[in-house]
Amino acid sequence: MARALVLKRAGDPQGAAQSMEEARLLDGQDRFLNGKAAKYWLRAGNVAKAEELLVMFTKVPFTLQMRGVSLCVQKDMAAPADLTEMQCLWFLQEEGDSYRRNGNLAMALKRYQSLATVCRRPCPQLMIDFPRLRR
């Protein structure tokens, strides 16, 4: 990780992402290292690799009721859709920045719009806990 930080500050985002990938492979189940590696890949401009890393932690479980029997099912969603649903703001921001740096302005605008929508959406639990915040 230290080598990735040095390479990032030296202006080599691709080398930093590869160094962070090496650190991530030492412990593949560590969420922090996977998230950090995804962030470095986004900054290097490799959105597909970052989504591939984050999809490992975005399985959405749901309960299916059929004839009185409850089944817990794992549903695979696309990483951006699930991370938007989970309101993972750093991912939306970094992915939008990555698309903008790559020249894909339509996708950058889409991610920034998702970020703005998440920030504008009221939180029902917050409204219950703090009724004065209601408009």
ROSE-4610 file (N, C-alpha, C; in Angstrom, 1 decimal, always signed):
// ROSE-4610
residu = [M/M/M/A/A/A/R/R/R/A/A/A/L/L/L/V/V/V/L/L/L/K/K/K/R/R/R/A/A/A/G/G/G/D/D/D/P/P/P/Q/Q/Q/G/G/G/A/A/A/A/A/A/Q/Q/Q/S/S/S/M/M/M/E/E/E/E/E/E/A/A/A/R/R/R/L/L/L/L/L/L/D/D/D/G/G/G/Q/Q/Q/D/D/D/R/R/R/F/F/F/L/L/L/N/N/N/G/G/G/K/K/K/A/A/A/A/A/A/K/K/K/Y/Y/Y/W/W/W/L/L/L/R/R/R/A/A/A/G/G/G/N/N/N/V/V/V/A/A/A/K/K/K/A/A/A/E/E/E/E/E/E/L/L/L/L/L/L/V/V/V/M/M/M/F/F/F/T/T/T/K/K/K/V/V/V/P/P/P/F/F/F/T/T/T/L/L/L/Q/Q/Q/M/M/M/R/R/R/G/G/G/V/V/V/S/S/S/L/L/L/C/C/C/V/V/V/Q/Q/Q/K/K/K/D/D/D/M/M/M/A/A/A/A/A/A/P/P/P/A/A/A/D/D/D/L/L/L/T/T/T/E/E/E/M/M/M/Q/Q/Q/C/C/C/L/L/L/W/W/W/F/F/F/L/L/L/Q/Q/Q/E/E/E/E/E/E/G/G/G/D/D/D/S/S/S/Y/Y/Y/R/R/R/R/R/R/N/N/N/G/G/G/N/N/N/L/L/L/A/A/A/M/M/M/A/A/A/L/L/L/K/K/K/R/R/R/Y/Y/Y/Q/Q/Q/S/S/S/L/L/L/A/A/A/T/T/T/V/V/V/C/C/C/R/R/R/R/R/R/P/P/P/C/C/C/P/P/P/Q/Q/Q/L/L/L/M/M/M/I/I/I/D/D/D/F/F/F/P/P/P/R/R/R/L/L/L/R/R/R/R/R/R]
num = [1/1/1/2/2/2/3/3/3/4/4/4/5/5/5/6/6/6/7/7/7/8/8/8/9/9/9/10/10/10/11/11/11/12/12/12/13/13/13/14/14/14/15/15/15/16/16/16/17/17/17/18/18/18/19/19/19/20/20/20/21/21/21/22/22/22/23/23/23/24/24/24/25/25/25/26/26/26/27/27/27/28/28/28/29/29/29/30/30/30/31/31/31/32/32/32/33/33/33/34/34/34/35/35/35/36/36/36/37/37/37/38/38/38/39/39/39/40/40/40/41/41/41/42/42/42/43/43/43/44/44/44/45/45/45/46/46/46/47/47/47/48/48/48/49/49/49/50/50/50/51/51/51/52/52/52/53/53/53/54/54/54/55/55/55/56/56/56/57/57/57/58/58/58/59/59/59/60/60/60/61/61/61/62/62/62/63/63/63/64/64/64/65/65/65/66/66/66/67/67/67/68/68/68/69/69/69/70/70/70/71/71/71/72/72/72/73/73/73/74/74/74/75/75/75/76/76/76/77/77/77/78/78/78/79/79/79/80/80/80/81/81/81/82/82/82/83/83/83/84/84/84/85/85/85/86/86/86/87/87/87/88/88/88/89/89/89/90/90/90/91/91/91/92/92/92/93/93/93/94/94/94/95/95/95/96/96/96/97/97/97/98/98/98/99/99/99/100/100/100/101/101/101/102/102/102/103/103/103/104/104/104/105/105/105/106/106/106/107/107/107/108/108/108/109/109/109/110/110/110/111/111/111/112/112/112/113/113/113/114/114/114/115/115/115/116/116/116/117/117/117/118/118/118/119/119/119/120/120/120/121/121/121/122/122/122/123/123/123/124/124/124/125/125/125/126/126/126/127/127/127/128/128/128/129/129/129/130/130/130/131/131/131/132/132/132/133/133/133/134/134/134/135/135/135]
x = [+0.8/+0.0/+0.9/+2.0/+2.8/+3.4/+3.8/+4.3/+3.2/+2.0/+0.9/+0.7/+0.8/+0.7/+1.8/+3.0/+4.1/+4.0/+3.5/+3.3/+2.2/+1.2/+0.0/+0.5/+1.3/+1.7/+2.8/+3.5/+4.5/+3.8/+2.5/+1.8/+1.7/+1.8/+1.6/+0.4/-0.8/-2.0/-2.1/-1.6/-1.7/-0.8/+0.5/+1.4/+0.9/+0.2/-0.3/-1.5/-2.3/-3.4/-2.9/-1.8/-1.3/-0.6/+0.0/+0.6/-0.5/-1.5/-2.7/-3.3/-3.3/-3.9/-3.1/-1.7/-0.9/-1.1/-1.3/-1.7/-3.0/-4.0/-5.3/-5.3/-4.4/-4.4/-3.8/-3.1/-2.6/-3.8/-4.9/-6.1/-7.3/-7.8/-8.9/-10.2/-10.4/-11.7/-11.7/-10.7/-10.6/-11.4/-12.5/-13.3/-12.5/-11.7/-10.9/-10.0/-9.2/-8.3/-9.0/-10.1/-10.8/-11.4/-11.9/-12.4/-11.3/-10.2/-9.1/-8.5/-8.4/-8.0/-9.0/-10.2/-11.3/-11.1/-10.8/-10.7/-9.4/-8.4/-7.2/-7.4/-8.2/-8.5/-9.3/-10.3/-11.1/-10.3/-9.3/-8.5/-7.5/-7.2/-6.4/-7.2/-8.5/-9.4/-9.9/-9.8/-10.2/-11.5/-12.6/-13.9/-14.4/-14.1/-14.6/-13.9/-12.6/-11.8/-12.4/-12.7/-13.2/-14.5/-15.4/-16.7/-16.6/-15.6/-15.4/-14.9/-14.2/-13.7/-14.9/-15.7/-16.8/-18.0/-18.1/-19.3/-19.2/-18.0/-17.9/-18.6/-18.8/-19.5/-20.9/-21.4/-22.7/-23.8/-23.8/-24.8/-26.0/-27.2/-28.4/-29.2/-29.3/-30.2/-31.6/-32.6/-34.0/-34.7/-35.8/-36.6/-37.8/-37.9/-39.0/-40.0/-41.2/-42.3/-43.1/-43.1/-43.8/-44.5/-45.8/-46.6/-46.2/-46.0/-45.7/-44.2/-43.4/-42.0/-41.2/-40.3/-39.4/-38.1/-37.6/-36.3/-35.5/-34.3/-33.4/-32.6/-32.7/-32.1/-31.1/-30.0/-29.0/-29.3/-29.5/-29.8/-28.6/-28.1/-27.0/-27.5/-27.0/-27.3/-26.1/-26.2/-25.0/-24.4/-23.1/-22.4/-22.9/-22.9/-23.4/-24.8/-25.7/-27.1/-27.2/-26.5/-26.5/-25.8/-24.7/-24.0/-24.7/-25.5/-26.4/-27.5/-28.1/-29.1/-28.6/-27.4/-26.8/-26.2/-26.4/-25.9/-24.4/-23.7/-22.2/-21.7/-21.6/-21.3/-19.9/-19.0/-17.6/-17.5/-18.2/-18.1/-18.7/-19.9/-20.6/-19.7/-19.1/-18.2/-17.0/-16.3/-15.1/-15.4/-16.5/-16.8/-17.2/-17.9/-18.2/-16.9/-16.0/-14.7/-13.9/-14.0/-13.2/-13.8/-15.1/-15.7/-15.4/-15.4/-15.1/-13.7/-12.7/-11.3/-11.2/-12.0/-11.9/-12.6/-13.3/-14.0/-15.5/-15.9/-17.3/-18.2/-18.6/-19.3/-20.8/-21.4/-22.7/-22.8/-21.9/-21.9/-21.5/-20.6/-20.2/-21.4/-22.1/-23.3/-24.3/-24.5/-25.4/-25.0/-23.7/-23.2/-23.4/-23.1/-23.2/-24.7/-25.6/-27.0/-27.5/-27.0/-27.3/-26.9/-25.7/-25.2/-26.1/-26.5/-27.4/-28.7/-29.2/-30.5/-30.4/-29.4/-29.2/-29.1/-28.4/-28.3/-29.6/-30.5/-31.7/-32.8/-32.7/-33.7/-33.8/-35.0/-35.1/-35.0/-34.4/-34.3/-35.4/-36.3/-37.5/-37.1/-36.1/-35.7/-35.2/-34.5/-34.1/-35.3/-36.3/-37.5/-38.2/-38.2/-38.8/-38.0/-36.7/-35.9/-35.8/-35.8/-35.7/-36.8/-38.0/-39.1/-39.0/-38.1/-37.9/-37.2/-36.6/-36.0/-36.9/-38.2/-39.2/-39.4/-39.7/-39.9/-41.4]
y = [-1.2/+0.0/+1.3/+1.2/+2.4/+2.7/+1.7/+1.9/+2.5/+2.0/+2.6/+4.1/+4.4/+5.8/+6.7/+6.2/+6.9/+7.1/+6.0/+6.1/+7.1/+7.1/+8.0/+9.4/+9.7/+11.1/+11.5/+10.5/+10.8/+11.0/+10.8/+11.0/+9.8/+8.6/+7.4/+6.6/+7.0/+6.3/+4.9/+4.5/+3.1/+2.2/+2.7/+1.9/+1.8/+2.9/+2.9/+1.9/+1.8/+0.9/-0.6/-0.8/-2.2/-2.5/-1.6/-1.8/-2.1/-1.4/-1.6/-2.9/-3.3/-4.6/-5.8/-5.6/-6.6/-6.7/-5.5/-5.5/-6.1/-5.9/-6.5/-8.0/-8.5/-10.0/-10.7/-10.0/-10.6/-11.1/-10.3/-10.7/-10.3/-11.3/-11.0/-10.7/-11.0/-10.8/-9.5/-8.7/-7.5/-6.4/-5.9/-4.9/-3.6/-3.2/-2.0/-2.0/-3.1/-3.2/-3.3/-4.0/-4.0/-2.7/-2.0/-0.6/+0.3/+0.2/+1.1/+0.8/-0.5/-0.9/-0.4/-0.5/+0.0/+1.5/+2.2/+3.6/+4.0/+3.2/+3.4/+3.1/+2.0/+1.7/+2.7/+3.3/+4.4/+5.6/+5.9/+7.1/+6.8/+5.5/+5.2/+5.1/+5.2/+5.2/+3.9/+2.9/+1.5/+1.2/+1.7/+1.6/+0.1/-0.6/-2.0/-2.8/-2.6/-3.4/-3.0/-1.7/-1.2/-1.9/-1.9/-2.5/-4.0/-4.7/-6.1/-6.4/-5.5/-5.6/-5.4/-4.4/-4.1/-5.0/-5.7/-6.6/-7.8/-8.1/-9.1/-8.9/-7.6/-7.2/-6.6/-6.8/-6.2/-7.2/-8.3/-9.3/-8.9/-8.8/-8.3/-9.5/-9.8/-10.9/-10.4/-11.2/-10.9/-12.2/-12.0/-13.2/-13.4/-14.6/-15.0/-15.8/-15.4/-16.2/-17.0/-18.3/-19.2/-20.3/-20.2/-21.3/-21.5/-20.4/-20.5/-20.8/-20.9/-21.2/-19.9/-19.5/-18.4/-18.9/-18.3/-18.7/-17.4/-17.5/-16.4/-16.6/-15.6/-15.7/-14.6/-15.0/-14.0/-13.5/-12.2/-11.6/-10.8/-11.1/-10.3/-9.1/-7.9/-6.7/-6.1/-5.2/-4.6/-3.7/-3.6/-2.9/-1.5/-0.7/+0.7/+0.8/+0.0/+0.0/-0.3/-1.3/-1.7/-0.6/-0.1/+0.9/+2.2/+2.5/+3.7/+3.4/+2.2/+1.9/+1.9/+1.5/+1.5/+2.9/+3.9/+5.2/+5.3/+4.6/+4.6/+5.9/+7.0/+8.3/+8.4/+7.8/+7.9/+7.2/+6.1/+5.4/+6.2/+6.8/+7.6/+8.8/+9.4/+10.6/+10.1/+9.1/+8.7/+8.1/+7.4/+6.9/+8.0/+9.0/+10.2/+10.9/+11.0/+11.7/+10.9/+9.5/+8.7/+8.8/+8.7/+8.9/+10.3/+11.3/+12.6/+12.7/+12.1/+12.1/+11.3/+10.3/+9.5/+10.1/+11.2/+11.8/+11.3/+10.4/+9.9/+10.8/+11.9/+12.9/+12.5/+11.7/+11.3/+10.4/+9.4/+8.6/+9.3/+10.3/+11.1/+11.9/+12.5/+13.2/+12.3/+11.1/+10.1/+9.8/+9.6/+9.3/+10.5/+11.7/+12.9/+13.2/+12.8/+13.0/+12.0/+10.8/+9.8/+10.3/+10.9/+11.4/+12.6/+13.4/+14.5/+14.0/+13.0/+12.4/+11.8/+11.1/+10.5/+11.5/+12.6/+13.7/+14.5/+14.5/+15.2/+14.4/+13.1/+12.2/+12.2/+12.5/+12.6/+11.2/+11.1/+9.9/+9.7/+8.7/+8.6/+8.4/+7.7/+7.5/+8.8/+9.6/+10.9/+11.8/+11.8/+12.6/+12.2/+10.9/+10.4/+10.9/+10.8/+11.1/+12.6/+13.4/+14.9/+15.5/+15.7/+16.2/+17.6/+18.4/+19.8/+19.9/+18.9/+18.9/+18.8/+18.5/+18.4/+19.8/+19.8/+21.1/+21.3]
z = [+0.0/+0.0/+0.0/+0.7/+0.8/-0.6/-1.4/-2.7/-3.6/-3.5/-4.2/-3.9/-2.7/-2.3/-2.9/-2.8/-3.4/-4.9/-5.6/-7.1/-7.4/-6.6/-6.8/-6.7/-5.7/-5.5/-6.5/-7.1/-8.1/-9.5/-9.6/-10.8/-11.7/-11.2/-12.0/-11.5/-11.9/-11.4/-11.8/-13.0/-13.4/-12.6/-12.3/-11.5/-10.0/-9.6/-8.2/-8.1/-9.2/-9.2/-9.2/-10.0/-10.0/-8.7/-8.0/-6.7/-5.7/-5.7/-4.8/-5.1/-6.3/-6.7/-6.1/-6.1/-5.4/-3.9/-3.3/-1.9/-1.6/-2.5/-2.4/-2.5/-3.3/-3.5/-2.3/-1.4/-0.2/+0.7/+0.7/+1.5/+0.7/-0.1/-1.0/-0.4/+0.9/+1.6/+2.4/+2.4/+3.1/+2.4/+2.9/+2.3/+2.1/+3.1/+3.0/+1.8/+1.7/+0.6/-0.8/-0.8/-2.1/-2.5/-1.5/-1.8/-2.2/-1.5/-1.9/-3.3/-3.6/-4.9/-6.0/-5.7/-6.6/-6.9/-5.8/-5.9/-6.8/-6.6/-7.4/-8.9/-9.1/-10.5/-11.1/-10.4/-10.9/-11.3/-10.4/-10.7/-11.8/-12.1/-13.2/-14.5/-14.4/-15.6/-16.0/-15.2/-15.5/-14.7/-15.2/-14.5/-14.4/-15.5/-15.5/-14.4/-14.2/-13.2/-11.8/-11.6/-10.3/-10.0/-11.0/-10.7/-10.5/-11.1/-10.9/-9.5/-8.9/-7.5/-6.5/-6.8/-5.9/-6.0/-7.1/-7.2/-6.3/-5.8/-4.8/-3.5/-3.2/-1.9/-2.1/-3.3/-3.6/-3.9/-3.3/-3.5/-2.6/-3.2/-2.5/-2.0/-0.7/-0.3/-0.2/-0.5/-0.3/+0.0/+0.7/+1.1/+0.2/-0.2/-1.2/-0.4/-0.4/+0.3/-0.8/-0.6/-1.5/-0.7/-0.7/-0.1/+1.4/+2.1/+3.5/+3.8/+2.8/+3.0/+2.7/+3.5/+3.3/+2.8/+1.7/+1.1/+1.0/+1.5/+1.3/+0.0/-0.9/-2.2/-2.4/-3.0/-3.4/-4.8/-5.0/-6.3/-6.7/-7.9/-8.4/-9.2/-8.8/-9.5/-10.1/-11.0/-11.5/-10.4/-10.3/-9.3/-9.1/-10.2/-10.0/-9.5/-10.0/-9.5/-8.0/-7.6/-6.2/-5.3/-5.7/-5.0/-4.9/-5.9/-5.8/-4.8/-4.9/-3.9/-2.5/-2.3/-0.9/-0.6/-1.5/-1.3/-1.0/-1.8/-1.7/-2.4/-1.7/-2.3/-2.9/-2.2/-2.8/-4.1/-4.3/-5.6/-6.7/-6.4/-7.4/-7.8/-6.9/-7.2/-8.0/-7.5/-8.2/-9.6/-9.7/-11.1/-12.0/-11.5/-12.4/-12.8/-11.8/-12.2/-13.2/-13.0/-14.0/-15.4/-15.5/-16.8/-17.4/-16.6/-17.1/-17.6/-16.8/-17.3/-18.6/-18.7/-20.0/-21.1/-20.9/-22.0/-22.2/-21.4/-21.5/-20.7/-21.2/-20.4/-20.1/-21.0/-20.8/-19.5/-19.4/-18.2/-16.9/-17.1/-16.0/-15.5/-16.4/-16.0/-15.3/-15.8/-15.2/-13.7/-13.5/-12.1/-11.2/-11.7/-10.9/-10.6/-11.6/-11.3/-10.3/-10.3/-9.3/-7.9/-7.9/-6.6/-6.1/-7.0/-6.6/-6.1/-6.7/-6.4/-5.0/-4.7/-3.4/-2.3/-2.6/-1.6/-1.4/-2.4/-2.3/-1.7/-1.7/-1.2/+0.3/+0.8/+2.3/+2.9/+4.1/+4.8/+5.8/+5.6/+6.5/+8.0/+8.3/+9.7/+10.3/+9.5/+10.0/+10.3/+9.5/+9.7/+10.9/+11.3/+12.5/+13.7/+13.7/+14.8/+15.0/+13.9/+14.0/+13.2/+13.9/+13.1/+12.7/+13.3/+12.9/+11.6/+11.1/+9.8/+8.6/+8.9/+7.8/+7.3/+6.0/+5.3/+5.1]
